Structure formats: structure tokens, C-alpha cells
């Protein structure tokens, strides 16, 4: 199936590992050029070189922490300098949290707000004008099943991801007259370094390994009985970027192995 993505330019935050990297490789396989940002410059540069060698597309690495307004602006400027703008924006960068509401300080709330919500706001605002001039485009926000079905140990993550879903709906209504489609994806259990990091925190000193913890989570929560691979999640993103998804606007798509326990 030709997804019509050859020659498109995709900007992806958090593009050096996990879901973001899997999306980057999926789009590159379809012939899209890439601008990827991440905090770890060495890993990002290595992944971009690998993508260019394997798929024959351009992959521009930009070191950036998108929780910082100035880094969002720098990423957008680099995209403009290298490509004249982007056709696709994937707001993917994010991380889990672990805290109690009554003891988490304001600074922690603010950090996750900047990372999960304001980064998407700032990059959308910066890239939409050129996207419109290029004839339209796609913005996808990587949220989480936790936006609807919260996990007990990460209230800040749950809250900011829910805000990202609402932002998606509002932005979609504003941009569809410009031929820019905006949607969100709510993954469930995905075997990423972030899940491993959280599992190690939760099992420290308990006598349970992080591997056992994650296996237990999968068996207890997902009817499919396992975590997804990043590539399985990326397949949905790539489809939603394509012209085959031309009627998909302002929606949130769950990809969770049956974990969601309610009808939405």
C-alpha cells in the first residue's frame, strides 16, 4: 500500500529512542525525510546516521529539551533552515512520573506541564504557518491510556496527558480549515525504556525484579497478555500521517491490547 508519504518532512520530538524512534523509522521506510530532536545528542546523531544509511532519506538531528521554550524555538528554526518547514509534526517527547499529589512540589507539576502540553503548543504554533503554506499537513500528539484510565502512582503524568488530549481536540477544530489534521494516540503498555525505568523505581528493595513486575502488569491488565513493541505503536502513527487517514480529524485512538476498561 502506497501511503503517499515519500518526500514529506516529519518533525518528531523524543526521536532517538522508544516510540519516537520507531515512528521515525516507520516514516523513513515510506520515504519521508526527518527532523528529530532529543536530549542525548550522541544517541540521536547515531540513530539519524543509521536511518539515512538504511532508508536513503535525510534525517537531521537537533539536540533539544522540549520542556524548554527556547529549545522548542531552536528546533523549529532548524526545521525551517533545513527543509523550509514540515508536513508532519509528531509531539512524542514525554516521560512517566512517580509521586503523591500532597507532596509533589509546584516545580514538578510545572516540568510535566511544559514537557507534555506546552511543547506541543509551542511547536504547533511555530510550525503551522509553513505547514499551511505547504498545502496542509498532520499533527499527532502521543498521549497515553492514562489520560482516561489513570495509574495510581503518577497523578501528574495522568493529568498532563489528559490535558494533551483536550489540546488535540481544540487544535483540530482550529486547524482543519487549513487542511491540517490533528489527532492523538493513546498507547497502553509499550515496552519502552520509560516503562523499565518506572518499574525499577517501583520494585527497588521489594524482592521483585522489574521484569517480573512488568510481566505481572501485562497479565493483570491487558487481555492480550503482553506489552506492545514500539513498532506496533508506530504503525498506527504512520497510517494516521498518511493520505489513507484523510477523514481522521480531532480523534483519540487507543492502541492498548484491550487494556481500556470503559467505552469512550
VOGU-3710 file (C-alpha; in Angstrom, 3 decimals, decimal comma):
1> xxxxxxxxxx> 0,000/0,000/0,000  1,407/3,395/-1,009  0,790/5,751/1,909  1,791/8,820/-0,086  4,492/9,892/2,362  7,537/9,866/0,084  9,261/13,247/0,130  7,272/14,551/3,100  9,100/16,162/6,016  8,334/14,886/9,507
11> xxxxxxxxxx> 9,421/16,559/12,743  9,492/14,210/15,743  10,277/15,065/19,347  11,860/12,401/21,509  13,004/10,754/18,310  16,086/8,863/19,457  14,519/6,002/21,395  11,313/4,052/22,013  8,104/5,014/20,239  9,582/8,179/18,737
21> xxxxxxxxxx> 12,430/6,298/17,086  10,071/3,579/15,861  7,846/6,240/14,272  10,889/7,857/12,673  11,991/4,579/11,153  8,457/3,782/10,005  8,132/7,117/8,226  11,616/6,819/6,738  10,669/3,427/5,318  7,868/5,240/3,486
31> xxxxxxxxxx> 10,340/7,760/2,061  9,767/10,677/4,436  12,611/12,976/5,474  13,081/13,608/9,179  13,996/16,240/11,717  14,462/14,536/15,062  15,127/16,102/18,419  16,176/14,594/21,726  18,315/15,494/24,710  21,004/12,857/24,161
41> xxxxxxxxxx> 22,983/14,229/21,220  25,272/11,230/20,677  22,454/8,696/20,573  20,363/10,965/18,367  23,159/11,509/15,855  23,873/7,786/15,695  20,217/6,957/15,037  19,962/9,618/12,335  23,033/8,231/10,582  21,569/4,741/10,765
51> xxxxxxxxxx> 18,259/5,900/9,281  19,969/7,746/6,428  22,125/4,732/5,578  19,255/2,254/5,701  16,465/4,223/4,040  18,205/6,813/1,859  16,330/9,786/3,323  17,588/12,857/5,161  17,492/12,668/8,954  18,554/15,858/10,716
61> xxxxxxxxxx> 19,441/15,567/14,427  18,722/18,512/16,731  19,699/18,354/20,379  16,817/19,877/22,328  14,903/19,624/25,578  11,373/20,495/24,544  10,349/21,265/28,121  12,290/24,494/27,480  10,646/27,173/25,329  13,945/28,250/23,790
71> xxxxxxxxxx> 14,742/24,686/22,691  11,342/24,363/21,030  12,059/27,565/19,134  15,519/26,339/18,133  14,100/23,049/16,840  11,502/24,882/14,767  14,161/27,212/13,346  16,347/24,303/12,337  13,434/22,624/10,557  12,825/25,828/8,629
81> xxxxxxxxxx> 16,510/26,174/7,733  16,896/22,584/6,575  13,558/21,911/4,911  11,585/25,147/4,712  9,030/23,702/7,131  7,408/20,387/7,994  4,438/18,448/6,642  4,116/16,283/9,753  4,642/17,077/13,431  4,773/14,262/15,983
91> xxxxxxxxxx> 4,693/15,578/19,558  6,072/12,457/21,175  8,548/13,510/23,869  7,431/12,608/27,360  8,182/10,583/30,429  6,382/8,912/33,300  6,215/10,272/36,812  6,027/8,841/40,323  4,736/10,991/43,197  1,901/11,807/45,557
101> xxxxxxxxxx> -0,280/14,849/44,954  0,066/16,051/48,545  3,851/16,008/48,492  4,809/16,823/44,878  6,096/20,419/44,663  4,923/23,006/42,167  8,153/22,643/40,211  7,393/19,021/39,410  3,920/19,855/38,171  5,349/22,663/36,058
111> xxxxxxxxxx> 8,009/20,466/34,481  5,488/17,912/33,232  3,140/20,645/32,053  5,947/22,146/29,972  7,038/18,764/28,601  3,676/17,193/27,779  1,496/20,183/26,962  3,426/23,362/26,275  5,925/21,642/23,980  3,012/20,593/21,767
121> xxxxxxxxxx> 1,526/24,082/21,961  4,797/25,813/21,097  5,825/23,531/18,261  2,363/23,562/16,713  2,296/27,349/16,875  5,763/27,569/15,334  5,313/25,051/12,514  1,692/25,515/11,440  2,189/28,651/9,286  4,705/26,935/6,999
131> xxxxxxxxxx> 2,679/23,725/7,085  -0,295/25,706/5,786  1,815/27,271/3,042  2,969/23,798/2,012  -0,656/22,809/1,422  -1,592/21,285/4,765  -0,297/18,545/6,971  -0,680/16,354/10,023  -0,070/16,855/13,746  -0,138/13,814/16,022
141> xxxxxxxxxx> 0,164/14,004/19,794  1,370/10,947/21,663  -0,718/10,914/24,826  -1,484/7,787/26,894  -4,246/5,493/28,034  -3,552/7,170/31,402  -5,308/10,263/30,060  -8,538/8,284/30,526  -7,615/5,404/32,831  -5,100/6,766/35,365
151> xxxxxxxxxx> -2,367/4,820/37,099  -2,285/5,406/40,840  1,392/6,261/41,158  1,703/9,006/38,524  -1,018/11,637/39,032  0,961/14,384/37,299  1,522/12,253/34,196  -2,173/11,323/34,141  -3,251/14,943/34,412  -0,911/16,389/31,800
161> xxxxxxxxxx> -1,642/13,637/29,298  -5,373/14,288/29,724  -4,694/17,961/29,022  -2,776/16,980/25,871  -5,818/15,065/24,599  -8,052/18,091/25,144  -5,496/20,326/23,426  -5,584/17,923/20,479  -9,343/18,317/20,100  -9,218/22,099/20,335
171> xxxxxxxxxx> -6,318/22,386/17,898  -8,008/20,037/15,430  -11,084/22,252/15,277  -8,931/25,329/14,722  -6,673/23,874/12,028  -8,902/21,706/9,858  -9,885/24,735/7,710  -6,155/24,961/6,885  -6,120/21,316/5,717  -4,121/20,310/8,791
181> xxxxxxxxxx> -5,387/17,184/10,518  -4,742/16,837/14,255  -5,238/13,627/16,223  -3,959/11,946/19,384  -2,862/8,408/20,072  -3,312/6,782/23,495  -0,938/3,827/23,789  -1,307/1,301/26,543  1,507/-0,972/27,667  4,548/-0,424/25,461
191> xxxxxxxxxx> 7,975/-1,882/26,197  9,973/1,320/26,263  12,911/2,448/28,415  10,478/4,658/30,311  8,410/1,685/31,491  11,610/-0,094/32,520  12,749/2,991/34,446  9,433/3,247/36,299  9,394/-0,487/37,050  12,850/-0,274/38,572
201> xxxxxxxxxx> 11,740/2,588/40,810  8,646/0,736/41,978  10,447/-2,549/42,696  13,552/-1,180/44,363  14,068/-3,041/47,651  10,925/-5,168/47,238  12,425/-8,530/46,323  10,618/-8,448/42,969  12,561/-7,863/39,769  11,480/-5,187/37,345
211> xxxxxxxxxx> 10,955/-7,883/34,697  8,592/-9,774/36,998  6,786/-6,547/37,784  6,173/-5,755/34,106  5,068/-9,287/33,320  2,584/-9,116/36,185  1,248/-5,775/34,925  0,722/-7,190/31,437  -1,012/-10,344/32,646  -3,280/-8,467/35,065
221> xxxxxxxxxx> -4,262/-5,557/32,843  -4,067/-6,257/29,122  -6,308/-9,013/27,759  -3,666/-9,602/25,114  -1,323/-10,524/27,980  1,800/-8,668/26,888  3,375/-5,315/26,225  3,363/-3,879/22,705  6,588/-3,256/20,850  7,304/0,358/19,877
231> xxxxxxxxxx> 6,985/-0,708/16,250  3,403/-1,878/16,768  2,504/1,584/18,062  4,455/3,295/15,288  2,417/1,502/12,623  -0,695/3,374/13,738  1,123/6,695/13,754  2,435/6,155/10,239  -1,044/5,321/8,961  -2,531/8,429/10,613
241> xxxxxxxxxx> 0,146/10,545/8,923  -0,895/9,266/5,523  -3,489/10,307/2,981  -5,240/6,995/3,713  -6,362/8,576/7,006  -7,760/11,697/5,337  -11,065/11,637/7,296  -9,407/11,192/10,692  -9,731/14,555/12,457  -9,830/15,518/16,121
251> xxxxxxxxxx> -9,961/11,982/17,443  -8,041/9,986/20,015  -7,081/6,470/19,016  -6,433/3,803/21,631  -3,861/1,106/20,926  -3,746/-0,812/24,163  -4,218/-4,544/23,714  -7,678/-4,286/25,264  -6,494/-2,615/28,489  -9,063/0,210/28,454
261> xxxx> -11,949/-0,888/30,669  -14,598/1,596/29,520  -16,321/2,538/26,275  -15,422/6,007/25,036
//
